[in-house]
Amino acid sequence: MHKFMAALLPGLAFLVIAALLHDRVFELRTYTCYEGKLPALEANFRDHTIEILKRHGIESVGYWVPRDPERSKDTLIFMLAHPSMEAAKQNWESFRNDPEFRKMSAESQKSGDIVKHVESVFLSPTDFSPLH
């Protein structure tokens, strides 16, 4: 009987992973900074925010700055992943209430706000996407 169960486990694991990935949602976020504040935002992410996001179940997929001159000095674009839309809501709620995040955010804004505008778009991969 144990050999039978051992043979089934890889298949069951695959089905569980496939089910979890089916509900997975990506979040594309664009932060537009006040003039001269992009380096401070990048430092926040580099030194603190990414680790805090991770602790709250938010997976960092990638971070980018635009190459066009009009936006390259004030914009950070990044993609995150969450297990589901419901998890995304819970993840963000716990992130916003994290004492380390609150402290870091307050300290970094002592000389003024950093981010002027935030845009967030939740995305689901298409059936032909490599991420599906």
N, C-alpha and C positions, 0 to 999 in steps of 0.2 A: 504494500500500500504506500509506503514512503517513496518508492521509486516513481510511482504514478503521480504523486503530489509534486515531487521534484521536477518531473517532466512538465507539469502544468504551470508551475510558477513563472517561468519566463513569459509564457503567453499571457497570463493574467497580469503580470507587470506591464506588458506592452499595452493591454487594453486600458488599464488604469491611467497610464501616461497619456494615451491617445484621448481618453475622456477629459483629462485635465487640460490638455492642450486645446481641445475643441472650444472650451469656454474662455481661453486665454484672450485677453484684450490688451492692445497696445495703446499708449497714450503719447501723442506728439504734442510737446509743449514748446512755446516760443515766448521767451522773455525779452522784452525791449527795455533797456536800461536808460536811466538819465545820462546825460552827456558825461563822459569820463568815468563812468561807474562799472563798465564791463569787467575790467581787471579785478575789482572787488568781488563781483558776482562769481567770476571764475575761481577766485581764491576760496570763496565760501564752499563751492562745490568740490573743488580739489581737496580741501583740507578737512571738511566736515560733512557736508550735505549728503554726498554719495553714501557714506557709511551709515548715516542716520536713516536714509531711505531704505537701505538694505535691511537694517534692523526691523523695519516695519513692513517687510514683505514686498517692497517695491524694487523691481529688478531694473537696473540701468542697462539699456541696450546700446546707446551711443550718444555722444555730445558733439555738436558742431557749431562753428561760427560761419556765417555767410561769407562768400568771397567777393560779392559785389561791394564796391566802395561805399555805397549809401548805407548799407546795413552792417558792414563788418566791424564797426566801432561801437555798436550799441546792442547787438542781438546775440542771444544764445539760444540755440535750438537743440532739443534733446528728445529722445524717445525712451519711454519706460514700458515695462510689461507688468501686468497683474494677472493673477490666475482667473479672474472673472470681473464683471462690472461691480458686483456686490463687494468683492474683496478690494477693489480699487477704492470704493467709498470708505470702507473700514480702514484700509491702509493709510489713506490721506488723513482721516480723522485722528488716528493714533500718531501719525507723523506730526501734525500741527500741534498736538498736545505734548509732544516730547519735550521734557525740560531742557535737554541739551540744545535742541533746535531753537527753542524760544530764547535761550540765553545767547546763543551765537547770532541769531537774527537781530536781537536788540543791540548787541555790541557792535555789529557791523553797520547798523543804521544810525549810530550816534552822530555822525556828521551829515545825516540826511538820508532820505530814501534812495535805494539803489535801483529798484525795478519800477518802471513807469507803467508797464502793461504786460499782462499775462494772457496768453491764448492757449487753450487746451482743447484738443480734439481726440476723442477715443476712436480707435480703429480696430476692425476685425479683418484678418487676412482673407483674401479671396481663395477659392478652391485651387487656383492656379499659382498662388504665391509660394515662393520657396519657404516662407515662414509657416505655411499652413500645416 
